[in-house]
Amino acid sequence: MFKNQSTYSGVSLIELMMALVISSLLLSCLITVFIAIKNINQVQIALNAMQDNSRAAAILFNSEIKMAGYIGCAKLTKDFPLINNFLEFTDENKINFYVDPEMKKNSDGILIAHASESHAILAKGMHGYSVLDAENNLKFSANDIVLISDCKNAEVARIKNISFTTEGLQQISLFRPLAMAYAKYSEITPLEVNRYYLSPSSSGLPMYSLYKKDIESQTQEMIEGIDEMKVFFEIIKDNQLIEIPANQRQKEMKIVAVSIKLTLSSIDKWIPKKDFYIYTVVRQA
């Protein structure tokens, strides 16, 4: 004979509610931890981006300022016979304060002029004053502004057109005749006049970027997230080294070093802005 026995094991309403409350608390804690980790990660990403931007700006300005006044094998000095019919390029203005209508108000700009590190060599001595036969290792284009130098003399010229000889040389015709006929092995170097300033970012984000405007007034966005730029020049006055705001520099004041203060910002407004300083000694002839 079998005995019918029914057993019932259940969960009370109180136990169920307690389980739901505990589960909700655990879920809330997990969400809070997740949000905190996400925010920390975003902060770290933003700080890393600011650090990367400051490093990129330092590399850019250190390189440019050290190149200021470079003209190849010759030395740009006050008495150097640099013949120039296109733009003013002297030892006094190789670095200068710059103002652009597109730049952020109350921020500084800087102009830096120098020859490129790359150059081509005259494969033949000139027979006239308007045509150069150059090696083909560096490509030139019409309207390029170049520096021609034999280490004793130098001239700035603009290229009219380029053709190629049967020997594979670049035959460079100039808009204006040179003052002298340069010999074989003279250098032909692109001339760079770069102007740096801040303007709104092209990304549409509410931030500013560092821009470069080259010798042909072509603009390139360089580094995003720079909110302020202040430029200072170190000069020698009364046998003392003093620092002045770049816009107070007069032409006769010789610049010994350049100091740039950059204020970096992030798209995340709750991340504080950070100041970064760049100091570079100027090339002296």
C-alpha positions in Angstrom: 0.0 0.0 0.0 1.3 3.3 -1.1 1.0 6.4 0.9 0.2 9.7 -1.0 2.4 12.4 0.4 2.6 15.8 -1.3 5.3 18.2 -0.3 5.6 21.8 -1.3 8.7 23.9 -1.1 8.1 27.6 -2.1 9.5 31.1 -1.7 7.6 33.6 0.4 6.8 37.0 -0.9 9.1 38.6 1.6 12.0 36.5 0.5 11.3 37.3 -3.2 11.2 41.1 -2.4 14.5 40.8 -0.5 16.1 39.0 -3.4 14.9 41.7 -5.8 16.2 44.5 -3.5 19.6 42.8 -3.2 19.8 42.2 -6.9 18.9 45.9 -7.6 21.5 47.1 -5.2 24.1 44.8 -6.8 23.1 46.0 -10.3 23.2 49.6 -9.1 26.7 49.1 -7.7 27.9 47.5 -10.9 26.5 50.3 -13.0 28.1 52.9 -10.7 31.4 51.1 -10.9 31.1 50.8 -14.7 30.3 54.6 -15.1 33.2 55.5 -12.8 35.7 53.3 -14.7 34.3 54.7 -18.0 34.8 58.3 -16.7 38.3 57.6 -15.5 39.1 56.0 -18.9 37.7 59.1 -20.7 39.7 61.4 -18.4 42.9 59.4 -19.1 42.2 59.5 -22.9 41.7 63.2 -22.8 44.8 63.8 -20.7 46.9 61.6 -23.0 45.5 63.5 -26.0 46.6 66.8 -24.3 50.0 65.4 -23.6 50.4 64.2 -27.2 49.3 67.6 -28.5 51.8 69.4 -26.3 54.6 67.0 -27.4 53.7 67.5 -31.1 53.7 71.3 -30.6 57.1 71.2 -28.9 58.6 69.1 -31.7 57.1 71.4 -34.3 58.2 74.7 -32.8 61.6 73.5 -31.7 62.4 72.3 -35.2 61.1 75.5 -36.9 62.7 78.0 -34.5 66.1 76.2 -34.8 65.8 76.4 -38.6 65.0 80.1 -38.6 67.4 82.0 -40.8 68.9 78.8 -42.3 70.1 79.4 -46.0 72.1 76.3 -46.6 75.9 76.5 -46.8 75.9 80.3 -46.4 75.2 82.3 -43.2 72.4 84.8 -43.1 73.8 87.9 -41.4 73.1 91.6 -41.5 75.9 92.1 -44.0 75.4 89.0 -46.2 74.6 90.0 -49.8 71.2 88.3 -50.0 69.6 89.6 -53.2 65.8 89.5 -52.9 63.2 90.7 -55.3 60.1 88.9 -53.9 59.9 89.1 -50.1 61.8 90.5 -47.2 64.0 87.8 -45.7 66.8 89.0 -43.5 68.5 88.1 -40.2 66.3 90.7 -38.5 63.0 89.2 -39.6 63.7 85.5 -39.9 61.4 85.3 -36.7 58.7 87.8 -36.1 55.4 88.5 -34.4 52.5 87.7 -36.7 48.9 88.8 -36.9 46.2 87.2 -39.1 42.6 88.3 -39.6 41.5 84.6 -39.2 43.3 84.1 -35.8 41.8 83.9 -32.4 41.5 87.3 -30.7 44.0 88.1 -27.9 46.2 85.2 -29.0 49.6 85.5 -30.6 51.0 84.4 -33.9 54.6 83.8 -35.0 56.3 84.0 -38.4 59.4 81.8 -39.1 61.4 82.0 -42.3 64.2 79.6 -43.5 65.4 77.6 -46.5 64.3 74.0 -46.7 66.7 71.2 -45.5 66.4 69.6 -48.9 68.2 71.1 -52.0 69.1 70.4 -55.5 72.5 71.0 -57.1 73.3 72.9 -60.3 74.5 70.3 -62.7 76.0 72.9 -65.0 77.2 76.4 -64.7 74.7 79.1 -65.9 75.3 80.5 -69.4 72.7 83.2 -68.9 70.9 84.7 -65.9 67.4 83.2 -66.1 67.8 79.5 -66.7 69.1 76.9 -64.2 70.0 73.2 -65.1 69.4 71.3 -61.8 69.7 67.7 -60.8 66.4 65.8 -60.6 66.7 64.7 -56.9 64.3 67.4 -55.7 61.2 68.3 -57.7 60.4 71.9 -58.2 57.1 73.5 -59.6 56.1 76.7 -61.3 55.7 79.6 -58.9 57.9 78.1 -56.3 60.1 80.6 -54.5 63.6 79.3 -54.1 67.0 80.4 -52.8 70.1 80.0 -55.1 73.4 80.1 -53.3 77.1 79.3 -54.0 78.0 79.8 -50.3 79.3 83.3 -51.0 76.3 84.8 -52.7 72.6 84.1 -52.5 69.4 85.2 -54.3 65.7 84.7 -53.9 63.9 83.9 -57.1 60.5 82.7 -58.3 60.3 79.8 -60.8 58.3 80.6 -64.1 58.2 77.1 -65.5 60.0 73.7 -65.5 61.1 71.5 -68.4 63.4 68.5 -68.7 66.5 68.1 -70.8 67.5 65.0 -72.7 70.0 64.4 -69.9 67.2 64.2 -67.4 67.9 67.5 -65.7 65.4 70.0 -64.6 65.6 73.1 -66.7 64.3 75.9 -64.4 63.2 79.2 -66.0 62.9 82.2 -63.7 60.5 85.2 -63.8 63.4 87.6 -63.4 67.1 87.4 -64.3 69.5 86.8 -61.5 72.1 89.3 -60.6 74.9 86.8 -61.4 75.5 83.6 -63.2 76.0 80.8 -60.7 78.5 78.1 -61.2 78.2 74.3 -61.1 77.4 72.8 -57.7 75.5 75.9 -56.5 72.5 75.0 -54.4 68.8 75.5 -55.2 66.6 75.3 -52.1 62.9 75.9 -51.5 62.3 78.9 -49.3 59.8 78.5 -46.4 58.0 81.3 -44.7 55.6 79.7 -42.2 53.1 81.6 -40.0 51.5 79.9 -37.0 48.4 81.0 -35.3 45.2 79.7 -33.6 41.8 79.5 -35.3 38.6 77.5 -34.8 38.9 73.8 -35.3 37.7 72.5 -38.7 36.1 69.5 -36.9 33.2 71.7 -35.8 33.9 71.1 -32.2 34.0 74.1 -29.9 37.8 74.2 -29.7 40.7 75.9 -31.4 43.6 74.4 -33.4 47.1 75.5 -34.4 47.3 76.4 -38.1 50.2 76.9 -40.4 50.0 79.3 -43.4 52.9 78.8 -45.8 54.7 81.0 -48.2 51.9 80.6 -50.8 49.3 81.4 -48.2 48.1 77.7 -48.2 46.6 76.9 -44.8 47.0 73.6 -42.9 45.5 72.6 -39.6 48.3 71.2 -37.5 47.3 70.4 -33.9 43.8 70.5 -32.4 43.0 71.4 -28.8 45.2 74.5 -28.3 43.1 77.2 -26.6 45.7 79.9 -26.2 49.1 80.8 -27.5 51.4 83.6 -26.2 54.8 84.3 -27.7 57.7 85.9 -26.0 61.1 86.9 -27.4 64.4 87.0 -25.4 66.5 89.9 -26.6 69.7 91.6 -25.5 69.2 95.2 -24.3 71.9 97.2 -22.4 74.0 94.1 -22.3 71.2 92.3 -20.4 69.1 89.4 -21.5 65.4 90.3 -21.1 62.1 88.7 -22.1 59.4 90.8 -23.9 56.0 90.0 -25.4 56.5 89.3 -29.1 54.3 92.2 -30.2 56.7 94.7 -28.4 59.7 93.6 -30.3 61.3 96.3 -32.6 63.1 95.5 -35.8 66.6 96.3 -34.4 66.2 94.0 -31.4 68.1 90.8 -32.0 66.1 87.7 -30.9 68.2 85.3 -28.9 65.5 82.8 -27.8 61.8 82.2 -28.2 59.4 81.2 -25.4 55.9 80.0 -26.2 53.1 79.4 -23.7 50.4 77.1 -24.9 47.1 76.5 -23.1 45.7 73.1 -24.0 42.1 72.2 -23.6 39.8 69.1 -24.0 36.4 68.7 -25.5 35.4 67.5 -22.1 34.8 70.8 -20.3 35.1 69.4 -16.8 38.8 68.6 -17.6 40.8 71.6 -16.5 43.0 73.4 -19.1 46.7 72.9 -18.9 49.6 75.3 -19.6 52.6 74.1 -21.5 55.8 76.0 -22.1 58.3 75.7 -25.0 61.7 77.4 -24.9 64.1 77.3 -27.9 67.3 79.1 -28.6 67.5 80.9 -32.0 70.2 80.0 -34.5 72.9 82.6 -34.6 75.0 83.3 -37.7 
